[in-house]
Amino acid sequence: MDEPTHAQESRFWDHVADWILGCEDPGQSALTQAEIDAWLAQLRDDAGRPQSH
């Protein structure tokens, strides 16, 4: 994979992979495009926030 071009890009794609791999029921109802867009927007927003530990 290429080097990330944006801050937190690797973390964002880690979240995407975790979500995909975490889908337990492949027969579950499909998400709408609006639900997918909202979920991805939330991940982008979360990736841009400083981490609190």
N, C-alpha and C positions, 0 to 999 in steps of 0.2 A: 504494500500500500504506500502511496505517496505520503510525504510528510504533511502534517496538517497545515492548512493555509490560514486558519482562523484560530484564535484562542479558544480552547476547550473543544475543538473539533473532534479529537480522539475520544474524549469523554462522551460527547454526543453520540458518536457511532457505537461506543460501548453500550450506551443505554438502548439504542435501537436493536443491537444484537441480543441483549438480554431480554428485551421485550419479545422479539421474534422467537427466541429459543424457549421462553417461558410460557408460550401459548400451550396450554395443556390439552385443549380439545380442538383438534383441527376442524371438527364439524361445527364449531360454534358459529353463530351468525356473523356474517361479514360486517366489518365496520363500513360506515358510509365514508365518502370522500371528505365530508365536513368533519367527521370524527377523527379521521387520520390527520387532516390538516391541523385541527385543534391540538391533538396530541403532540405532533411534531413542533408546533409553535411553542407549546409548554416546555418541551425538552430544550429548545433553543433558548428560551427565557431562563430556565434553570441553569443551563450551562454558562450563561453570562453573569450569573450572580456569584459573588465571592462565597467560597465554601466556609461553613461554620463548623468547627470541630470542638 
